[in-house]
Amino acid sequence: MRTLKELFSQDEIEVIQKRVEELRKSELSYRGISEQISREFDVKLSKAMVLRWCKARTTRLTRQSE
């Protein structure tokens, strides 16, 4: 299983981030998202990283609406 550091491009990371957002919208837990990403992309993604990405997305959306 690969880690985020081993991914080849920013595009690949963005695809994974978008999938994380989709899974969170479906109300999957952070741990569940981490496990799903591992299965789909063969990438080890910690629960903490999932949380950071989801929080960063929320912050971006809040700033855009101001």
Residue pairs with C-beta under 8 A, 6 or more apart in sequence:
1 38
1 42
1 43
1 44
2 42
2 43
2 44
3 43
3 44
4 13
4 43
4 44
4 45
4 49
7 13
7 16
7 43
16 37
16 41
16 43
16 45
17 53
19 37
19 40
19 41
20 33
20 37
20 45
20 50
20 53
20 54
21 53
21 54
21 57
23 32
23 33
23 36
23 37
24 33
24 50
24 54
28 36
30 47
30 50
30 51
30 54
31 47
33 45
33 50
34 45
34 46
34 47
34 49
34 50
37 43
37 45
37 50
38 44
38 45
